[in-house]
Amino acid sequence: MTEYTISLIPGDGIGPELTEATMKVLEAVQKKFGLKLKMVEAEAGDATLAKRGAALPQDSVEKIKASNACLKGPVGESAADVIVKLRLMFDLYANLRPLKAYPAVAVARPDIDMMFVRENTEDVYKGLEFTIGNDTTLCLRVITRSNCERIAKKAFEIARLRNDKKKVTAIHKANVMRVTDGLFASVCRETAKQYPDIAFNELYVDAASMRLIKEPQEFDVLCTCNMFGDILSDEAAQLIGGLGMAPGANIGDNFALFEPIHGSAPNRAGKHTANPISMILSAKMMLEWLGEKYNDKKCTNAGKAIENGVIIALRNGQTVPDCGGNTTTVGMAEAIAAAITVKTG
């Protein structure tokens, strides 16, 4: 039996609760499919900063480096020192955020099914900010051809495999930021010519934000720069029931990190009512990535079983209050795990 080492960052706020819930589901698929996941906890986040003086200690970095993949709960105010740093450290250039309408959840439309493919290592999130004198600040926006090329290629490759829509929408603001977004837009157009089987269109970011509300069912794969992708994907998550329904992946050529796209919600910590689906579906994405990377059908099937289990729990009303039910975070995970054990796979 192949054993995969998974570095685990529980995070801050509701992070430990989501982590506990997700472990229930991962235990179920391990038993059902004969998988073996060795979970190695790596401290990071606000609590770690307070305790150890560093939000991402070096021993945690070494644990992550020694793992096959990383699963991370949300962290608080130290996010820039944790997730942004890890994205750059491991060159996790593609941020993938699938946003899909699930049954028995209040959604804008039942046919929403889109994927944000967001460049993940540059743009203003490089953190190159400066103060000049006493009253002027600068932020440098970095957009490179090489990163535009690989994120555009990733978007088209994903569109080819996802569904029958097979469409990529490049989102930018090249009419104003003519150099940086101009480069991004031109690379997307060049890349589109290599994929004649994929439909291609472009939208300015302000128009895209409007059309996500007006006609979300029209979108398939949305390819965009770092900051625009961060903002728009949060907006789009509200169309499918909120951020608690939104998983995320940070993908590089050799490593990947998976996490819910939301923050640590400290005001909800300890109430045990947070929606665990975001992190549970992030674990699903992790298993699918492991299945693809290591050609392991057990991982691939386990990922599908997790999604099926989520659907069954939602339809049965075994959910937290955010989804209309009255169970707890862990209680919902236990319902998903039970559905996996009994009815899926």
BELUR-V948379 format. One record per residue. N is the residue number from 0. RES is the residue in one small letter. BURIAL is # if it has 16 or more other C-alpha atoms within 10 Angstrom, else .. Layout:
{{N	RES	BURIAL} {N	RES	BURIAL}}
This chain:
{{0	m	.} {1	t	.} {2	e	.} {3	y	.} {4	t	#} {5	i	#} {6	s	#} {7	l	#} {8	i	#} {9	p	#} {10	g	#} {11	d	#} {12	g	#} {13	i	#} {14	g	#} {15	p	#} {16	e	#} {17	l	#} {18	t	#} {19	e	.} {20	a	#} {21	t	#} {22	m	#} {23	k	#} {24	v	#} {25	l	#} {26	e	.} {27	a	#} {28	v	#} {29	q	.} {30	k	.} {31	k	#} {32	f	#} {33	g	.} {34	l	#} {35	k	#} {36	l	#} {37	k	.} {38	m	#} {39	v	#} {40	e	#} {41	a	#} {42	e	#} {43	a	#} {44	g	#} {45	d	#} {46	a	#} {47	t	#} {48	l	#} {49	a	.} {50	k	.} {51	r	.} {52	g	.} {53	a	#} {54	a	#} {55	l	#} {56	p	#} {57	q	.} {58	d	.} {59	s	#} {60	v	#} {61	e	.} {62	k	#} {63	i	#} {64	k	.} {65	a	.} {66	s	#} {67	n	#} {68	a	#} {69	c	#} {70	l	#} {71	k	#} {72	g	#} {73	p	#} {74	v	#} {75	g	#} {76	e	.} {77	s	#} {78	a	#} {79	a	#} {80	d	#} {81	v	#} {82	i	#} {83	v	#} {84	k	.} {85	l	#} {86	r	#} {87	l	.} {88	m	.} {89	f	#} {90	d	#} {91	l	#} {92	y	#} {93	a	#} {94	n	#} {95	l	#} {96	r	#} {97	p	#} {98	l	#} {99	k	#} {100	a	#} {101	y	#} {102	p	.} {103	a	#} {104	v	#} {105	a	#} {106	v	#} {107	a	#} {108	r	.} {109	p	#} {110	d	.} {111	i	#} {112	d	#} {113	m	#} {114	m	#} {115	f	#} {116	v	#} {117	r	#} {118	e	#} {119	n	#} {120	t	#} {121	e	#} {122	d	#} {123	v	#} {124	y	#} {125	k	#} {126	g	.} {127	l	.} {128	e	.} {129	f	.} {130	t	.} {131	i	.} {132	g	.} {133	n	.} {134	d	.} {135	t	.} {136	t	.} {137	l	.} {138	c	.} {139	l	.} {140	r	#} {141	v	.} {142	i	#} {143	t	.} {144	r	.} {145	s	.} {146	n	#} {147	c	#} {148	e	#} {149	r	#} {150	i	#} {151	a	#} {152	k	#} {153	k	#} {154	a	#} {155	f	#} {156	e	.} {157	i	#} {158	a	#} {159	r	#} {160	l	.} {161	r	.} {162	n	.} {163	d	.} {164	k	.} {165	k	#} {166	k	#} {167	v	#} {168	t	#} {169	a	#} {170	i	#} {171	h	#} {172	k	#} {173	a	#} {174	n	.} {175	v	.} {176	m	.} {177	r	.} {178	v	.} {179	t	#} {180	d	#} {181	g	#} {182	l	#} {183	f	#} {184	a	#} {185	s	.} {186	v	#} {187	c	#} {188	r	#} {189	e	.} {190	t	#} {191	a	#} {192	k	.} {193	q	.} {194	y	.} {195	p	.} {196	d	.} {197	i	#} {198	a	.} {199	f	#} {200	n	.} {201	e	#} {202	l	#} {203	y	.} {204	v	#} {205	d	.} {206	a	.} {207	a	#} {208	s	#} {209	m	.} {210	r	.} {211	l	#} {212	i	.} {213	k	.} {214	e	.} {215	p	#} {216	q	#} {217	e	.} {218	f	#} {219	d	#} {220	v	#} {221	l	#} {222	c	#} {223	t	#} {224	c	#} {225	n	#} {226	m	.} {227	f	#} {228	g	#} {229	d	#} {230	i	.} {231	l	#} {232	s	#} {233	d	#} {234	e	#} {235	a	#} {236	a	#} {237	q	#} {238	l	#} {239	i	#} {240	g	#} {241	g	#} {242	l	#} {243	g	#} {244	m	#} {245	a	#} {246	p	#} {247	g	#} {248	a	#} {249	n	#} {250	i	#} {251	g	#} {252	d	.} {253	n	.} {254	f	#} {255	a	#} {256	l	#} {257	f	#} {258	e	#} {259	p	#} {260	i	#} {261	h	#} {262	g	#} {263	s	#} {264	a	.} {265	p	.} {266	n	.} {267	r	.} {268	a	#} {269	g	.} {270	k	.} {271	h	#} {272	t	#} {273	a	#} {274	n	#} {275	p	#} {276	i	#} {277	s	#} {278	m	#} {279	i	#} {280	l	#} {281	s	#} {282	a	#} {283	k	#} {284	m	#} {285	m	#} {286	l	#} {287	e	#} {288	w	#} {289	l	#} {290	g	#} {291	e	.} {292	k	.} {293	y	.} {294	n	.} {295	d	#} {296	k	.} {297	k	#} {298	c	#} {299	t	#} {300	n	#} {301	a	#} {302	g	#} {303	k	#} {304	a	#} {305	i	#} {306	e	#} {307	n	#} {308	g	#} {309	v	#} {310	i	#} {311	i	#} {312	a	#} {313	l	#} {314	r	.} {315	n	.} {316	g	#} {317	q	#} {318	t	#} {319	v	#} {320	p	.} {321	d	#} {322	c	#} {323	g	.} {324	g	.} {325	n	.} {326	t	#} {327	t	#} {328	t	#} {329	v	#} {330	g	#} {331	m	#} {332	a	#} {333	e	#} {334	a	#} {335	i	#} {336	a	#} {337	a	#} {338	a	#} {339	i	#} {340	t	#} {341	v	.} {342	k	.} {343	t	#} {344	g	#}}
